[in-house]
Amino acid sequence: MTVQDVDRVSFAEEWERWHRTHEQALADPHGFLAITSLRWLSPEPTRFEDAPGAWSSGPEGVVVELADGEELTVDGTAVHGRYVFGTIAERDSVYAGYGDAVIEIAKRGGHDIVRPRHPGNPLRTAFTHTPAYAPDPRWVRAGRYLPFDEPRAITVGAAVEGLEHVYDAPGQVEFELAGETYRLTAFNGKRPGSLMVLLTDATSGVTTYAANRSVQIDAPDDAGRVTLDFNRATNLPCAYTDLATCPLPPTENRLPVAIEAGERIPLERGGRP
């Protein structure tokens, strides 16, 4: 299908529906905009002003010690006193209810963390929308999936200085733009068989967020063909809040060309409507 074959009105309407759904998830009462702090746990039990209990991380994993009158809800059950969440797997999160808030317990870069999420956080209640380029079919690019013989462990930096993430990369995605061929290292996507690429380009730090954007890619077909829709390049949570630990793109995913598509710098970071 060529750009000329696309019904631009239908294309724009479909993109608008997708982006509206994406924005609704971002503004969820317990989404990333609701995070009020990022707490790095240590063996010493520590209390935080936006969460109940004293939290620690040790041989048992994550432990909270709730004082009299304090309560969390875990899997629908109220817990009191000392509660052991256990060992959290890397990039996993578990959630405990606390009134109208949710306490996220997670592991990032080998460190146990707690991130309270309060619906009334001003960052969330003031959120309106994320600026984006107008959808344009020319930014839908045909590509080819090039699997590695074996998945490769790729270490990347993070939005938090000094933190690193390790992802399994099953292969690369190759595509052409303006007569040049580019390859992006791909990580596993949200759905089985799908892929995700982190990238920056010549717009990064100018009209789009400087650190990263991501593009989800449907699973390759039997011939290895994929479609990259840069209109759906989205910001990661670190584009909105300093309380995120988002990964940075691998070096080879820093494109020298301008991808004038997808989400732009959030208003919360000084972006323009």
C-alpha positions in Angstrom: 0.0 0.0 0.0 1.3 3.4 -0.9 0.7 6.8 0.7 -1.6 7.6 -2.2 -3.7 4.5 -1.4 -4.5 5.7 2.1 -7.8 7.4 3.0 -6.2 10.2 5.0 -9.4 11.1 6.8 -9.9 7.5 8.1 -6.2 7.3 8.9 -6.4 10.4 11.0 -9.6 9.3 12.7 -8.1 5.9 13.6 -5.0 7.6 15.0 -7.1 10.0 17.1 -9.0 7.0 18.6 -5.7 5.3 19.4 -4.1 8.4 20.9 -7.2 9.1 23.0 -7.1 5.6 24.4 -3.4 6.0 25.1 -3.9 9.3 26.9 -6.7 7.8 29.0 -4.3 5.1 30.2 -1.7 7.7 31.0 -4.2 9.7 33.1 -5.5 6.6 34.9 -6.1 7.4 38.6 -3.2 5.1 39.5 -1.1 5.6 36.4 2.4 7.2 36.2 1.1 10.7 36.6 -0.3 9.7 40.0 3.2 8.8 41.4 4.1 11.0 44.3 7.6 9.7 45.1 10.2 7.1 44.2 11.7 5.4 47.2 14.8 3.2 47.1 14.6 0.6 49.8 17.5 -0.5 52.1 17.8 -3.0 54.9 16.9 -0.3 57.4 13.1 0.0 57.8 12.1 3.5 56.7 8.8 5.4 56.8 7.6 7.6 54.0 5.1 10.4 54.2 3.0 9.2 51.3 2.7 5.5 52.3 1.9 3.6 55.5 4.4 1.4 57.3 8.2 1.1 57.5 9.7 -0.4 54.4 12.8 -2.4 53.9 14.6 -4.8 51.5 16.6 -7.7 52.7 17.0 -11.5 52.5 13.2 -12.0 52.6 12.7 -9.5 49.8 10.5 -6.5 50.4 9.0 -6.2 53.9 6.6 -3.6 55.4 5.9 -3.2 59.1 2.5 -1.5 59.6 1.8 0.3 62.8 -1.4 -0.1 64.8 -4.2 1.4 62.8 -2.4 1.1 59.5 -3.7 -1.2 56.8 -2.9 -2.2 53.2 -5.0 -4.3 50.9 -3.1 -7.1 49.0 -5.0 -9.2 46.5 -8.3 -8.1 48.0 -7.3 -9.0 51.6 -6.6 -6.5 54.3 -3.1 -6.9 55.9 -1.8 -5.5 59.2 1.4 -5.7 61.2 4.4 -7.2 59.4 3.9 -8.3 55.8 6.5 -9.9 53.5 6.0 -9.2 49.8 9.0 -11.4 49.1 11.4 -11.2 46.2 10.3 -9.1 43.3 11.5 -10.1 39.8 13.3 -7.5 37.7 10.9 -5.1 35.9 8.0 -6.7 37.8 5.6 -4.7 40.0 3.0 -5.7 42.6 0.4 -3.3 44.0 -1.1 -2.8 47.4 -4.2 -0.7 48.1 -4.1 2.2 50.6 -7.4 4.1 50.8 -7.9 5.6 47.3 -4.2 5.2 46.6 -2.1 2.3 45.4 1.4 1.5 46.5 3.6 0.0 43.8 6.4 -2.4 45.0 8.9 -3.1 42.2 12.4 -3.9 41.2 14.3 -1.7 38.8 18.0 -2.1 37.8 18.4 -4.7 40.6 17.0 -2.3 43.3 13.8 -2.7 45.2 11.6 0.4 45.1 8.3 1.7 46.4 6.3 4.2 44.4 3.0 5.5 45.9 0.3 6.5 43.4 -2.2 9.0 44.6 -5.1 10.0 42.3 -5.0 13.6 43.6 -1.4 14.2 42.6 -1.3 17.6 40.9 0.7 16.2 37.9 -2.3 14.0 37.2 -5.1 16.3 38.0 -3.6 19.1 35.8 -2.9 16.8 32.9 -4.9 17.7 29.7 -3.1 16.1 26.7 0.2 15.4 25.0 1.1 17.4 21.9 1.8 15.3 18.9 2.5 15.7 15.2 -0.5 15.5 12.9 -0.7 11.8 11.7 0.7 11.3 8.3 0.7 8.0 6.3 4.2 8.7 5.0 5.6 7.8 8.4 4.2 4.3 8.2 7.3 2.4 7.0 7.5 -1.2 5.8 10.3 -3.1 7.5 12.0 -6.4 7.8 12.7 -8.3 11.0 16.2 -9.7 11.3 16.3 -12.2 14.2 19.5 -13.0 16.0 20.7 -16.6 16.2 20.0 -16.3 20.0 18.5 -13.4 21.9 21.2 -11.0 23.1 21.3 -9.4 26.5 21.6 -5.6 25.9 22.5 -3.2 28.7 21.1 0.3 28.4 21.2 3.3 30.6 18.2 4.8 32.4 16.5 8.1 33.1 17.9 7.7 36.7 21.6 8.5 36.7 23.7 5.5 37.5 21.0 3.0 36.9 21.2 0.3 34.2 18.6 -2.0 32.6 19.3 -5.3 30.8 16.9 -6.4 28.1 16.8 -9.5 25.9 16.9 -8.4 22.3 15.6 -11.1 19.9 16.7 -9.2 16.8 16.7 -6.0 14.7 14.2 -4.2 12.5 15.4 -2.8 9.2 13.7 -0.1 7.3 14.3 2.6 4.7 13.8 6.3 5.0 14.8 9.0 2.5 16.9 6.5 0.5 18.9 5.3 3.5 18.6 2.0 5.3 18.5 1.9 9.1 18.5 -0.9 11.7 17.0 -0.7 15.1 17.7 -3.2 17.9 14.3 -4.5 19.1 13.1 -5.8 22.5 10.1 -7.9 23.2 6.8 -6.0 23.0 3.7 -6.1 25.1 2.0 -8.9 23.2 3.5 -12.4 22.5 5.6 -12.2 19.4 5.4 -8.4 19.1 8.4 -6.1 19.3 9.3 -2.7 20.8 12.0 -0.3 19.8 13.4 2.6 21.8 14.8 5.4 19.8 15.9 9.0 19.5 16.3 11.0 16.3 17.1 14.5 15.1 14.0 15.9 16.6 14.9 14.7 20.1 15.5 17.6 22.5 14.0 20.0 19.9 10.4 19.1 19.3 10.3 15.6 20.9 11.5 14.4 24.3 15.3 14.3 24.5 15.8 11.0 26.2 13.7 8.5 24.4 10.5 7.5 22.6 9.1 4.0 21.9 7.3 2.3 19.0 5.4 -0.9 19.4 5.6 -3.3 16.4 3.2 -6.1 15.6 4.6 -9.6 15.3 6.5 -10.2 12.0 4.6 -12.3 9.4 6.0 -15.6 8.1 8.3 -13.7 5.7 9.7 -11.5 8.5 7.8 -8.4 7.3 6.9 -5.7 9.8 5.3 -2.3 9.8 6.8 0.6 11.8 4.2 3.4 12.4 6.2 6.3 13.7 2.9 8.2 14.1 2.5 6.0 17.2 5.9 6.9 18.6 5.1 7.5 22.3 6.7 9.2 25.2 7.8 7.0 28.1 6.8 8.0 31.7 10.1 9.8 32.3 9.0 12.4 29.7 6.4 13.5 32.3 7.9 12.8 35.7 11.4 12.5 37.3 10.0 9.6 39.4 10.3 7.1 36.5 13.3 4.8 35.8 12.8 4.5 32.0 15.4 2.8 29.8 17.4 4.8 27.3 17.8 3.6 23.7 20.9 1.5 22.7 23.5 3.5 20.8 22.5 2.1 17.4 18.9 3.3 17.9 19.9 7.0 17.9 18.8 7.9 14.4 20.5 10.8 12.6 17.3 11.7 10.7 14.3 13.7 11.9 11.2 11.6 12.6 8.6 14.3 12.6 5.9 12.0 13.8 4.3 10.8 17.0 4.3 12.4 20.4 6.2 15.6 21.1 7.6 17.2 24.3 4.9 17.1 27.0 3.4 20.4 28.2 4.7 19.4 31.6 8.3 19.7 30.3 7.7 23.0 28.5 6.4 21.6 25.2 4.2 23.6 22.9 0.5 22.8 22.3 
